[in-house]
Amino acid sequence: MQTIAVTIILIGAICYAGWWGYQHFQKTKNPCEGCDGCQLKELKEHAKECKKQKKSTCCAKK
């Protein structure tokens, strides 16, 4: 019975460590992670909106 409990706890710990590692490395790909806001972040959001609205004048320079 103890072996089963230890095995379940170890599997849970390994799964959690894998999930944490995956989340950690996904966040490092985003340069704006944790940023309150800056021009780069605003430009990235503006570019996303422009891709959604291809026909509008959204992408015209200000």
C-alpha positions in Angstrom: 0.0 0.0 0.0 2.8 2.4 0.8 4.5 1.6 -2.5 1.4 2.6 -4.4 1.1 5.9 -2.5 4.7 6.7 -3.1 4.4 5.9 -6.8 1.3 8.1 -7.2 3.1 11.0 -5.4 6.2 10.6 -7.5 4.2 10.5 -10.7 2.3 13.6 -9.6 5.6 15.4 -8.8 7.2 14.5 -12.1 4.1 15.6 -14.0 4.1 18.9 -12.1 7.8 19.5 -12.8 7.2 18.8 -16.5 4.2 21.2 -16.6 6.2 23.9 -14.8 9.1 23.6 -17.1 6.9 23.7 -20.2 5.2 26.9 -18.9 8.5 28.5 -18.0 10.0 27.9 -21.4 6.9 29.1 -23.2 7.0 32.4 -21.3 10.6 33.0 -22.3 9.6 33.1 -25.9 7.5 36.2 -25.2 9.7 39.3 -24.8 6.8 41.2 -23.3 6.1 38.7 -20.5 5.7 40.6 -17.2 5.9 44.0 -18.9 3.3 46.7 -17.8 3.3 48.3 -21.2 5.6 49.9 -23.7 5.7 50.9 -27.4 6.8 47.5 -28.5 3.9 45.8 -26.8 1.5 48.3 -28.3 2.9 47.8 -31.7 2.6 44.0 -31.4 -1.0 44.3 -30.3 -1.7 46.7 -33.2 -0.1 44.3 -35.7 -2.4 41.5 -34.4 -5.4 43.7 -34.9 -4.3 44.5 -38.4 -4.0 40.8 -39.3 -7.6 40.3 -38.2 -8.9 43.3 -40.2 -7.0 43.0 -43.5 -9.4 45.2 -45.5 -9.7 48.1 -43.1 -7.3 51.1 -42.9 -6.1 49.9 -39.5 -2.5 49.5 -40.7 -2.2 53.0 -42.0 0.7 54.9 -40.4 -0.3 57.4 -37.7 
